[in-house]
Amino acid sequence: MRMIFGLVLLLGVGLAGFAVYMAQGYIGQTQAQLEKERAERARFGPMTEVFVVTKAMNHGDALRPEDVAVIPWPKSSLPEGAFTDKDALFPEGAPPRLVLRQMEKFEPLLTVRVTEPGEDAGITTRLAKGMRAFAIKVDVASGVSGFLRPGDSVDVYWTGQVAGVEGEMTRLIESTIGIVAVDQTASDDGSAPTIIARTVTVEATPEQVARLAQAQATGRLALSLVGSGDQERAGEVEVDSNRLLGITAETIAQVEAPKVCTVRTRKGADVVEMPIPCTN
């Protein structure tokens, strides 16, 4: 019985010694890792959390919470404008931010690379698929005296010379075409700014762009503002000088005047002409 008790005691002491050995090894390994981590922290300094994109993003893409992640970043080398607060990056109830510059995966999010919540990222984000932007030169008269704004719709009229037509002709070449941008300068007259548009950028198909480019090169373009909510396209409109003044083309019968034959006779010093019937 004593022998069995002794064996159990020896086995227990052995197991306890092995457990102590394993614990010392684990503690030593953990201590080494902690020392290594402390050394790394001392090397990089204090750390903070920075938001990065989790996929490549292009200009105009909407930035959403599922597109970002948080990674540790040394405070000493934190880029200016980096987002470290999720509430600042995604304000509650605000529209999404849009990407202003192309970003690669895991690139830090900076204020200069995204818009403010709901802000437009430029003309390209306003263009529908397959559409193009085309700039039309305008002045105070042709640009509706500065009342044009992005989002408005306009009719485009062309005025110029047409072969075989006397005078100039005005024709509607595009109807209800959308404006995506207005290049303008503001001059203060002391009460309210006066907006003078120089170019108006419209959204058009490639075929419409070709028509507008040809029209702008061969004549003058004028814009007519379409009422809000009016999407009805105007039909064919064409006016020349005769139609403007109400002059209609009439066929005038040319009546041939009868031939008159004369005979000259001399009476003394005078010569007298007498009409007579003409004969063939």
Secondary structure, 3 states (H helix, E strand, C coil): CHHHHHHHHHHHHHHHHHHHHHHHHHHHHHHHHHHHHHHHHHHHCCEEEEEEECCCECCCCEECHHHEEEEEEEHHHCCCCECCCHHHHCCCCCCCEEECCCECCCCECEHHHECCCCCCCCHHHCCCCCCEEEEEECCCCCCHHHCCCCCCEEEEEEEEECCCCCCEEEEEEEEEEEEEEEEEEEEECCCCEEEEEEEEEEEECHHHHHHHHHHHHHCEEEEEEECCCCCCCCCCCEEEHHHHHCCCCCCCCCCCCCCCEEEEEEECCEEEEEEECCCC
